[in-house]
Amino acid sequence: MDTPDQTLPVPPPFMFSCAECTTLLLALARKVVADDGCFLEQLAVARHIAAEHPDDVPEPHTGGCNQCPKYWKQPDAADAWAEHRARDLFLPEPIARLL
């Protein structure tokens, strides 16, 4: 994630007031800076947001997202879909929409 359009966005304020969010974001940032692969850290942040901050998970994407229709068609994938949408809060859009 080293191109200018793929830098990590500034997370929303609620994430700074949550100790777990802060810890998880710092772990993610360390991996990004080290260019050491950060899939597990991304997943941890998204899972935490979906579980602990469900009211802050963005609405489904409108157009341009190949993943949302896949989750929408699988009723048992509600948690994974929330995690997918939560990724928009802390990742650049091209990366957030990969999973």
N, C-alpha and C positions, 0 to 999 in steps of 0.2 A: 504494500500500500504506500508506494513512495511517489506517485504522481500527484500534482497539486489538486486535482479534482477528486482524489481518493484519500485525503487527509481525514482524520477522525473529526466529526462535527462536535460542537460544544453540546454536551448532554443537557437535557432539560433540568430546571432547578430542583425538582423532586428527587433527582438522583444524587444531588449533592447533600441533601438533608438525610439521606439514608446511609448508615454506616456500611451496610452490606454492599449497596450499589457502589459506594466509593471504593471499597476494597476490591471489588470485582473489576471496576473500571481501571484502577491502577494496575492490576495484574494484566489486563488486556493491553494497556498502553505500553507496559514494559516489553511485552512480546512483540508488539508492532515496532517499537523502536529498535529492538534487537533483530528484527526481521527473522524471527524464529518460529513462524507459524503460530496462529492464534485461534484455531478453530475451537478448541475446548474452552478457551476464555470467552469467545463470542457466545457460545452455547450457554455457558454459566450465567452471563449477564442476561441474556434473553429469557432463560428459564426463571431467573429470580424476578425479573420484571413481570412476567406473565403470572407468576404465582403470588407475589407479594404486592404488586401494584397494578392489578387488572384494570382499574379505572383509567390508568395512564397509557394503556396499550392503544396505539393508533387504530383508527377504523380501517376496514379492508381497503386495499389500494384500488384506485379506479383507473383501469387501463394501464398498459405497459408492464404488468407484472405477470410473468408466466406461472408463478408458483401459487398465487391466491386461488385460481380456479381448481387446482389440484387439491388444495386443503378444503375448499368449500364443498367439493364433491364427496369428501370422506368425513361423515359426522363424528367418527371416533378420533379425528385428528384435530379437534378443537384446541387442545393445549399446544400442539405443534404450530397451528396457524397463529395463535396469539404470540408465540415465540418468534415466528417469522415476522410478524408486523412490529413487534417490539424492537427488532434489529434496526429499524429506521431511526430509532432514538439515539443510537450511538455509533452507527456505521454509515459510511457513504452509501448512497442509494444503489450504485452498481454492485456493491458487495453485499449489502443487506438483502437484496432480492435474489441472491443465488440459492438460498436454502428456504 
